[in-house]
Amino acid sequence: MIFFKINKEKDDNDSYVPAINKNLPGIINTIEEFSDEQRAIVRKFKHEMEKFTEERSLETCLQALNLSMQLANTREKLLEAYKQYSGLLENELKNRIKMEKKKND
């Protein structure tokens, strides 16, 4: 993961680094948790699909379907967390560009 300076500190140019957002550490943790959850569900799903392939029973089919739905739900949450993360980065980049333009004017 990419980590940012959260507190106002001086950077190499002796200018202050703004606090990017108080929510950034929470978003990073959320992404890591959903990624771990996704990996666990994928492992279970593969196992259940193998059982379904062997048994071809309604029970194994429903179990694989249930895990498939859980996986889709987790991926949706992960996508939303990444959207928030990219939004924060985009806003920080825009702020940096504005600061640079003000400096150069």
N, C-alpha and C positions, 0 to 999 in steps of 0.2 A: 504494500500500500504506500501511497504518497502521504507524507506528513508535512504539515505546515507549521510555521511559527505561530502559536496561538496568542502569546502575549506580545505587547508592543516592545520590540527590541530593535536595536540598530542593526542595519544590514551592512554589507561591505562598503556601500557608498555613504555611510554615516547618516542615512535617512531612516525615519521610523517605519517599521513594518506594521501595517494595520492588522488588527485582529480579524481573521478571515470570517469566522462565525462561531458562535458558541455551540452550535449544533453539529459542527464538523466531527468531533470525536464520537458523538452518538451515532452519526450516519455511518462512519467507518466501522464501528462495532456492529451495527445492524447488518451491514453488507457482509462482514465476516461471519456472523451468526447464520444468516440465510444461506451463505455459500456452504457452510458446514452442514446445515440441514439438508440442502439440496444434494450434496454428496452422499449423505446417509440414505436419503430416499431413493436415489439412483441405484445404490447397492441393493437395497431391499427389492426394488422394482425388477432388477435383473434376475434376482433369485426367484421371485414370484413368477416371472415370465418363463423361466426354465421349468418350474413346477407345472405351470399351465400347459406348456408344450408337451410335457410327459403325460400328464393326467387328463387334460381336456375336460375338466369338470367345471360345473357352474361356480362352485366355491373358489377355485383357483382363478377363474376368469374375473369374478367380482373382486377378489383381493388385488389382482393386478390392475384392474380398473380403478379401484380406490387409491392405490399408490400413484397411478397416473394422474389422478385428479389432485392429489396432494402435491405432486411435483409441479403441476401447472400453477397451482396456487402459490407455492413457494417461489417459483420463477417470476410470477407477477409482482410479488412483494420485493424481490431482488431488483427487478427492473425499476420499480418506483424509487427504491433507495439509490440506485445509480443515477436516475434522473435528478433527484435532489442533489446528489454529489456533483454532478456535472453542472447543474444550475449554480451552485456555490462557486465552482471554479470559473465558470463563465462570468459571473458578476465580479469576481476578484480580478479577472483579466481585464474586463471593461474599466474597472476602477484604476488599475495600473496604467492602462492606455491613456485615460483622461489625465492622470497625474503627470505622465510623460509629456503630453501635449501642452499642459499648463506650464511645465518647466521650460519647454522649448519656445513658447510664445513670448 
